[in-house]
Amino acid sequence: MVAEDRDAPVPMAAVIARELEIRGSHGMAAQAYPTLLAMIREGKLDPQRLVGKTVTLAEAPAALIALGSFGGTGVTVIDRFDAAQMCRPTG
């Protein structure tokens, strides 16, 4: 989390009063990748179920801007790359 969102306001009084649990994650240790990939190969995990939508590279900036609106579920994956766009000189 960055900028004005870097310190998430959590109502700790409500968490304590209601005996709630706060859970979360921030990435995965690289040493766990082999186990994760084995589970995918064995069909125990289906990462495709996490994908909410796919976009082109050209659509990526708009998708990034739209993240703040929480308009969908799942991960957005860039799966189509236009080589001409990627190699176009800037300036």
N, C-alpha and C positions, 0 to 999 in steps of 0.2 A: 504494500500500500504506500502511496506517495502523496506528496503535497498535503492538502488540507484533510485528506483521508488517512494519513499515516497513523493517527491515534484514534482507533475505533472506540466510540463511546459505548461502553458496556455498563448497563445498570446493575452493578454488583450487588446492591441491596436486594434486588429482585432475585438474582441468581442464588444468593444465600438464603433468603426467606423461603423460596420455593424448592430449595435443595436441588437446583438444576446442575447439569454438567455442561461444561463448554469443551467441545472437541473440535479439532481442526488438524490441518496438515499443511506443510509447506515443502512440497517436493518429495523426492524419494532418494534415499542413499544409493549411489551408483553400485555399491556392492550387492544390492538386492535385485539388480536388473536381470542377472541370469535366471534367478528363480521366477521372476515375473514373466520373462520370455518363454521359459519352459511351460508355465501355466497356460500361456496363450497357445503354444504349439499343441499342448495336450487337450485343448478345447475347454479348459476349466474357466478361462476368462475370455470374454468377447469384447475387445476394445471398441469395436464398431458401435456398440450400444451407447457409448459415451458421446458419439458424434451427433451434434444437433443439426449441423448443416455444413456444406462445403462451399467454398468460394474460389474465384479466380484470384490471381495475384493482383489484378487491377481492382477487384472488389474489396481487397483487404483493408485499405484505409477507411472506407465507409463502415466496414464491419467492426473495426477497432473503435471508431468514434461511437458506434451504437452500443458498445458494451455497457455504458453507463445507464442505458434505459432498461436493462434487464428484460428484454423483449422475448427471450427464448430460453430454452434449456439445452444443456449439452455443450460440447466443445465445438468451436468453429475451426475447420481445417482448410488450409490453402492447398488445393489438390490439382490445380491447373495453372501452369506457368507459360506465359507467352514469351518465348525467347527474344523476340524483337523488342518487347517492352523492357526486358531485363538488360539488354545490351545497348539501349538507346542512350546516347550521350546527354548529359545535363548541361544547362547553362546556356 
